[in-house]
Amino acid sequence: MEVIIAETPTDVGRIAAQIIASIVSAKPAAVLGFATGSSPSGIYSDLADIRQSGDLDLSNARGFALDEYVGIPTSHPASYAAVVQRDIAAPLGMRQGNITVPDGRRADHDKGCRDFEEAMSLAGGIDIQILGIGTNGHIGFNEPTSSLASRTRIKTLTVQTRTDNARFFAGADEVPTHCITQGLGTILEAKRLLLVAQGGQKARAIAAAGEGPVSSMWPASVLQLHPCATVIVDEDAARHLELADYYRHAFQNKPTQAVST
Ligand code: GLP
């Protein structure tokens, strides 16, 4: 795993956006995995800026979202279908038909989840999966004790996650109790993983994910099993990392050809 400690939260988004832009430049029909939440929002605004400058064309790129709430309509402003369209696809100039979000309104969720995974496979798999991290270490909505081999499925949200996400709703009681999320096994199949985190409230989860044992108690620790995972954090999110000085040294002295971590 490569850990990059950026000086500021803005730098986190900038460095991540450059990595994604270089992938799309090399492969215009790249398949991108989108996370929602506030952590990756700087990535999307930086990518939109690069696009505005004429250096990035995402019109042939495809995108798959990590997760979706169950039980709210896609017209709800906090539904990830709405967020992905409004905050990601539109500013990045992606075609609506090129974006797939898990469907939280299916009568048969198992079938819906299988269809979603099949669509990802048919697209050739995810070239780069963008990830945030919950304060409890979740990625997507894979709450603690999620199977490390899990696939896309319906999942019950923890009280912590519903409280954390209440800011997107009228109140904590309005946050759905369930979601559809790509599984940890699904996420591991992406060709590259890129996790971003900012702020001291993520520091414990980042230390557990990067330096703790691989454990379903901290789902993001599954990134340690991936051959090409990059974690970009700001100084506050890095503050419990034991090997922070090594990560800074490694980034400053990175071999130009290094792709595997
Ligand atoms: C939600 C999303 C996750 C995201 C997490 C952290 O639970 N399902 O994909 O990583 O929130 O959100 P934020 O970046 O807003 O802290």
Boltz pocket constraint, residues with backbone or C-beta under 6 A from the ligand:
constraints:
  - pocket:
      binder: B
      contacts: [[A, 35], [A, 36], [A, 37], [A, 38], [A, 39], [A, 40], [A, 66], [A, 67], [A, 131], [A, 132], [A, 133], [A, 134], [A, 135], [A, 138], [A, 139], [A, 140], [A, 141], [A, 161], [A, 165]]
      max_distance: 6.0
